[in-house]
Amino acid sequence: MSQPEKLSMNQKKYLRGIAHGLNPMVMIGANGVTESLMAELESTLSHHEILKIKIAVDDREDRKKVVDHILQETGALLVQSVGKTCVIYRQNEETQLPLPKK
């Protein structure tokens, strides 16, 4: 099963339900996005498939740029972005989290 190019509303709803109970696994602070942060993010995403990320940046546009950079670098899909928290998803080869059909 391969990573979808885009998530349908049904799939996003399903993933939001799973992410609701998760605590943020990655926190991006004052140092912003560094190489070590991206390596940790890649490792965590490979293991968990779905991640909740807390971004401690006050400006909304800067947070959006950080999220866009993360999505581009990891190949993950954005599930949800609310305030300073976002949820991303990247399907593994042997997925533990099969998505519902469209």
PyMOL commands that place a pseudoatom at each C-alpha (Angstrom):
pseudoatom trace, name=CA, resn=MET, resi=1, chain=A, elem=C, hetatm=0, pos=[0.000, 0.000, 0.000]
pseudoatom trace, name=CA, resn=SER, resi=2, chain=A, elem=C, hetatm=0, pos=[1.517, 3.334, -1.007]
pseudoatom trace, name=CA, resn=GLN, resi=3, chain=A, elem=C, hetatm=0, pos=[1.216, 6.805, 0.456]
pseudoatom trace, name=CA, resn=PRO, resi=4, chain=A, elem=C, hetatm=0, pos=[-1.773, 8.672, -0.982]
pseudoatom trace, name=CA, resn=GLU, resi=5, chain=A, elem=C, hetatm=0, pos=[-1.048, 11.988, -2.712]
pseudoatom trace, name=CA, resn=LYS, resi=6, chain=A, elem=C, hetatm=0, pos=[-3.859, 13.669, -0.845]
pseudoatom trace, name=CA, resn=LEU, resi=7, chain=A, elem=C, hetatm=0, pos=[-6.130, 12.766, 2.051]
pseudoatom trace, name=CA, resn=SER, resi=8, chain=A, elem=C, hetatm=0, pos=[-9.884, 12.737, 1.573]
pseudoatom trace, name=CA, resn=MET, resi=9, chain=A, elem=C, hetatm=0, pos=[-12.116, 14.412, 4.170]
pseudoatom trace, name=CA, resn=ASN, resi=10, chain=A, elem=C, hetatm=0, pos=[-13.117, 10.961, 5.461]
pseudoatom trace, name=CA, resn=GLN, resi=11, chain=A, elem=C, hetatm=0, pos=[-9.474, 9.951, 5.895]
pseudoatom trace, name=CA, resn=LYS, resi=12, chain=A, elem=C, hetatm=0, pos=[-8.627, 13.244, 7.640]
pseudoatom trace, name=CA, resn=LYS, resi=13, chain=A, elem=C, hetatm=0, pos=[-11.550, 12.769, 10.003]
pseudoatom trace, name=CA, resn=TYR, resi=14, chain=A, elem=C, hetatm=0, pos=[-10.352, 9.243, 10.819]
pseudoatom trace, name=CA, resn=LEU, resi=15, chain=A, elem=C, hetatm=0, pos=[-6.769, 10.421, 11.451]
pseudoatom trace, name=CA, resn=ARG, resi=16, chain=A, elem=C, hetatm=0, pos=[-7.917, 13.409, 13.541]
pseudoatom trace, name=CA, resn=GLY, resi=17, chain=A, elem=C, hetatm=0, pos=[-9.822, 10.977, 15.745]
pseudoatom trace, name=CA, resn=ILE, resi=18, chain=A, elem=C, hetatm=0, pos=[-6.659, 8.951, 16.301]
pseudoatom trace, name=CA, resn=ALA, resi=19, chain=A, elem=C, hetatm=0, pos=[-4.501, 12.052, 16.865]
pseudoatom trace, name=CA, resn=HIS, resi=20, chain=A, elem=C, hetatm=0, pos=[-6.921, 13.562, 19.385]
pseudoatom trace, name=CA, resn=GLY, resi=21, chain=A, elem=C, hetatm=0, pos=[-5.606, 11.394, 22.210]
pseudoatom trace, name=CA, resn=LEU, resi=22, chain=A, elem=C, hetatm=0, pos=[-1.933, 11.813, 21.299]
pseudoatom trace, name=CA, resn=ASN, resi=23, chain=A, elem=C, hetatm=0, pos=[0.487, 14.072, 23.098]
pseudoatom trace, name=CA, resn=PRO, resi=24, chain=A, elem=C, hetatm=0, pos=[2.877, 16.128, 20.931]
pseudoatom trace, name=CA, resn=MET, resi=25, chain=A, elem=C, hetatm=0, pos=[5.913, 13.937, 20.176]
pseudoatom trace, name=CA, resn=VAL, resi=26, chain=A, elem=C, hetatm=0, pos=[8.013, 16.672, 18.620]
pseudoatom trace, name=CA, resn=MET, resi=27, chain=A, elem=C, hetatm=0, pos=[8.306, 20.232, 19.882]
pseudoatom trace, name=CA, resn=ILE, resi=28, chain=A, elem=C, hetatm=0, pos=[9.853, 22.941, 17.745]
pseudoatom trace, name=CA, resn=GLY, resi=29, chain=A, elem=C, hetatm=0, pos=[11.232, 25.749, 19.892]
pseudoatom trace, name=CA, resn=ALA, resi=30, chain=A, elem=C, hetatm=0, pos=[13.296, 28.895, 19.513]
pseudoatom trace, name=CA, resn=ASN, resi=31, chain=A, elem=C, hetatm=0, pos=[16.000, 27.155, 17.445]
pseudoatom trace, name=CA, resn=GLY, resi=32, chain=A, elem=C, hetatm=0, pos=[13.450, 26.423, 14.726]
pseudoatom trace, name=CA, resn=VAL, resi=33, chain=A, elem=C, hetatm=0, pos=[13.932, 23.602, 12.254]
pseudoatom trace, name=CA, resn=THR, resi=34, chain=A, elem=C, hetatm=0, pos=[17.470, 22.225, 12.516]
pseudoatom trace, name=CA, resn=GLU, resi=35, chain=A, elem=C, hetatm=0, pos=[19.109, 19.209, 10.893]
pseudoatom trace, name=CA, resn=SER, resi=36, chain=A, elem=C, hetatm=0, pos=[18.988, 17.257, 14.153]
pseudoatom trace, name=CA, resn=LEU, resi=37, chain=A, elem=C, hetatm=0, pos=[15.283, 18.097, 14.562]
pseudoatom trace, name=CA, resn=MET, resi=38, chain=A, elem=C, hetatm=0, pos=[14.570, 16.880, 11.021]
pseudoatom trace, name=CA, resn=ALA, resi=39, chain=A, elem=C, hetatm=0, pos=[16.506, 13.651, 11.692]
pseudoatom trace, name=CA, resn=GLU, resi=40, chain=A, elem=C, hetatm=0, pos=[14.505, 13.069, 14.879]
pseudoatom trace, name=CA, resn=LEU, resi=41, chain=A, elem=C, hetatm=0, pos=[11.266, 13.907, 13.060]
pseudoatom trace, name=CA, resn=GLU, resi=42, chain=A, elem=C, hetatm=0, pos=[12.104, 11.466, 10.265]
pseudoatom trace, name=CA, resn=SER, resi=43, chain=A, elem=C, hetatm=0, pos=[12.898, 8.704, 12.742]
pseudoatom trace, name=CA, resn=THR, resi=44, chain=A, elem=C, hetatm=0, pos=[9.753, 9.294, 14.795]
pseudoatom trace, name=CA, resn=LEU, resi=45, chain=A, elem=C, hetatm=0, pos=[7.557, 9.511, 11.702]
pseudoatom trace, name=CA, resn=SER, resi=46, chain=A, elem=C, hetatm=0, pos=[8.959, 6.235, 10.342]
pseudoatom trace, name=CA, resn=HIS, resi=47, chain=A, elem=C, hetatm=0, pos=[8.075, 4.522, 13.584]
pseudoatom trace, name=CA, resn=HIS, resi=48, chain=A, elem=C, hetatm=0, pos=[4.688, 6.084, 14.376]
pseudoatom trace, name=CA, resn=GLU, resi=49, chain=A, elem=C, hetatm=0, pos=[3.141, 7.147, 11.001]
pseudoatom trace, name=CA, resn=ILE, resi=50, chain=A, elem=C, hetatm=0, pos=[1.081, 9.885, 12.660]
pseudoatom trace, name=CA, resn=LEU, resi=51, chain=A, elem=C, hetatm=0, pos=[2.625, 12.697, 14.695]
pseudoatom trace, name=CA, resn=LYS, resi=52, chain=A, elem=C, hetatm=0, pos=[1.374, 15.621, 16.665]
pseudoatom trace, name=CA, resn=ILE, resi=53, chain=A, elem=C, hetatm=0, pos=[3.862, 18.505, 16.571]
pseudoatom trace, name=CA, resn=LYS, resi=54, chain=A, elem=C, hetatm=0, pos=[3.899, 21.570, 18.818]
pseudoatom trace, name=CA, resn=ILE, resi=55, chain=A, elem=C, hetatm=0, pos=[5.425, 24.685, 17.219]
pseudoatom trace, name=CA, resn=ALA, resi=56, chain=A, elem=C, hetatm=0, pos=[6.465, 27.434, 19.640]
pseudoatom trace, name=CA, resn=VAL, resi=57, chain=A, elem=C, hetatm=0, pos=[6.466, 30.262, 17.088]
pseudoatom trace, name=CA, resn=ASP, resi=58, chain=A, elem=C, hetatm=0, pos=[4.151, 33.195, 17.678]
pseudoatom trace, name=CA, resn=ASP, resi=59, chain=A, elem=C, hetatm=0, pos=[3.664, 34.448, 14.112]
pseudoatom trace, name=CA, resn=ARG, resi=60, chain=A, elem=C, hetatm=0, pos=[1.042, 32.529, 12.127]
pseudoatom trace, name=CA, resn=GLU, resi=61, chain=A, elem=C, hetatm=0, pos=[2.873, 32.938, 8.806]
pseudoatom trace, name=CA, resn=ASP, resi=62, chain=A, elem=C, hetatm=0, pos=[6.127, 31.653, 10.316]
pseudoatom trace, name=CA, resn=ARG, resi=63, chain=A, elem=C, hetatm=0, pos=[4.305, 28.588, 11.722]
pseudoatom trace, name=CA, resn=LYS, resi=64, chain=A, elem=C, hetatm=0, pos=[2.823, 27.919, 8.287]
pseudoatom trace, name=CA, resn=LYS, resi=65, chain=A, elem=C, hetatm=0, pos=[6.302, 28.136, 6.715]
pseudoatom trace, name=CA, resn=VAL, resi=66, chain=A, elem=C, hetatm=0, pos=[7.658, 25.673, 9.313]
pseudoatom trace, name=CA, resn=VAL, resi=67, chain=A, elem=C, hetatm=0, pos=[4.799, 23.221, 8.633]
pseudoatom trace, name=CA, resn=ASP, resi=68, chain=A, elem=C, hetatm=0, pos=[5.238, 23.548, 4.852]
pseudoatom trace, name=CA, resn=HIS, resi=69, chain=A, elem=C, hetatm=0, pos=[8.986, 22.906, 5.194]
pseudoatom trace, name=CA, resn=ILE, resi=70, chain=A, elem=C, hetatm=0, pos=[8.379, 19.813, 7.341]
pseudoatom trace, name=CA, resn=LEU, resi=71, chain=A, elem=C, hetatm=0, pos=[5.832, 18.436, 4.864]
pseudoatom trace, name=CA, resn=GLN, resi=72, chain=A, elem=C, hetatm=0, pos=[8.150, 19.026, 1.925]
pseudoatom trace, name=CA, resn=GLU, resi=73, chain=A, elem=C, hetatm=0, pos=[11.190, 17.464, 3.604]
pseudoatom trace, name=CA, resn=THR, resi=74, chain=A, elem=C, hetatm=0, pos=[9.435, 14.403, 5.050]
pseudoatom trace, name=CA, resn=GLY, resi=75, chain=A, elem=C, hetatm=0, pos=[6.902, 13.702, 2.299]
pseudoatom trace, name=CA, resn=ALA, resi=76, chain=A, elem=C, hetatm=0, pos=[4.167, 13.604, 4.949]
pseudoatom trace, name=CA, resn=LEU, resi=77, chain=A, elem=C, hetatm=0, pos=[0.621, 14.877, 4.546]
pseudoatom trace, name=CA, resn=LEU, resi=78, chain=A, elem=C, hetatm=0, pos=[-1.014, 17.507, 6.724]
pseudoatom trace, name=CA, resn=VAL, resi=79, chain=A, elem=C, hetatm=0, pos=[-3.970, 16.131, 8.652]
pseudoatom trace, name=CA, resn=GLN, resi=80, chain=A, elem=C, hetatm=0, pos=[-4.756, 19.183, 10.747]
pseudoatom trace, name=CA, resn=SER, resi=81, chain=A, elem=C, hetatm=0, pos=[-3.248, 22.455, 11.912]
pseudoatom trace, name=CA, resn=VAL, resi=82, chain=A, elem=C, hetatm=0, pos=[-4.843, 24.265, 14.851]
pseudoatom trace, name=CA, resn=GLY, resi=83, chain=A, elem=C, hetatm=0, pos=[-3.048, 27.108, 16.592]
pseudoatom trace, name=CA, resn=LYS, resi=84, chain=A, elem=C, hetatm=0, pos=[0.474, 26.034, 17.506]
pseudoatom trace, name=CA, resn=THR, resi=85, chain=A, elem=C, hetatm=0, pos=[-0.217, 22.325, 17.000]
pseudoatom trace, name=CA, resn=CYS, resi=86, chain=A, elem=C, hetatm=0, pos=[-0.244, 20.346, 13.778]
pseudoatom trace, name=CA, resn=VAL, resi=87, chain=A, elem=C, hetatm=0, pos=[-0.782, 16.686, 12.941]
pseudoatom trace, name=CA, resn=ILE, resi=88, chain=A, elem=C, hetatm=0, pos=[1.053, 15.014, 10.063]
pseudoatom trace, name=CA, resn=TYR, resi=89, chain=A, elem=C, hetatm=0, pos=[0.763, 11.532, 8.562]
pseudoatom trace, name=CA, resn=ARG, resi=90, chain=A, elem=C, hetatm=0, pos=[3.064, 9.420, 6.409]
pseudoatom trace, name=CA, resn=GLN, resi=91, chain=A, elem=C, hetatm=0, pos=[2.135, 5.850, 5.639]
pseudoatom trace, name=CA, resn=ASN, resi=92, chain=A, elem=C, hetatm=0, pos=[4.775, 3.142, 6.154]
pseudoatom trace, name=CA, resn=GLU, resi=93, chain=A, elem=C, hetatm=0, pos=[5.304, 0.151, 3.880]
pseudoatom trace, name=CA, resn=GLU, resi=94, chain=A, elem=C, hetatm=0, pos=[3.933, -2.210, 6.527]
pseudoatom trace, name=CA, resn=THR, resi=95, chain=A, elem=C, hetatm=0, pos=[1.310, 0.163, 7.862]
pseudoatom trace, name=CA, resn=GLN, resi=96, chain=A, elem=C, hetatm=0, pos=[-0.195, -0.280, 11.283]
pseudoatom trace, name=CA, resn=LEU, resi=97, chain=A, elem=C, hetatm=0, pos=[-2.714, 2.418, 10.460]
pseudoatom trace, name=CA, resn=PRO, resi=98, chain=A, elem=C, hetatm=0, pos=[-4.656, 1.515, 7.302]
pseudoatom trace, name=CA, resn=LEU, resi=99, chain=A, elem=C, hetatm=0, pos=[-6.693, 4.389, 5.942]
pseudoatom trace, name=CA, resn=PRO, resi=100, chain=A, elem=C, hetatm=0, pos=[-10.382, 4.027, 5.138]
pseudoatom trace, name=CA, resn=LYS, resi=101, chain=A, elem=C, hetatm=0, pos=[-11.264, 4.007, 1.470]
pseudoatom trace, name=CA, resn=LYS, resi=102, chain=A, elem=C, hetatm=0, pos=[-12.079, 7.500, 0.253]
for i in range(1, 102): cmd.bond("trace and resi %d" % i, "trace and resi %d" % (i + 1))
show_as sticks, trace
zoom trace
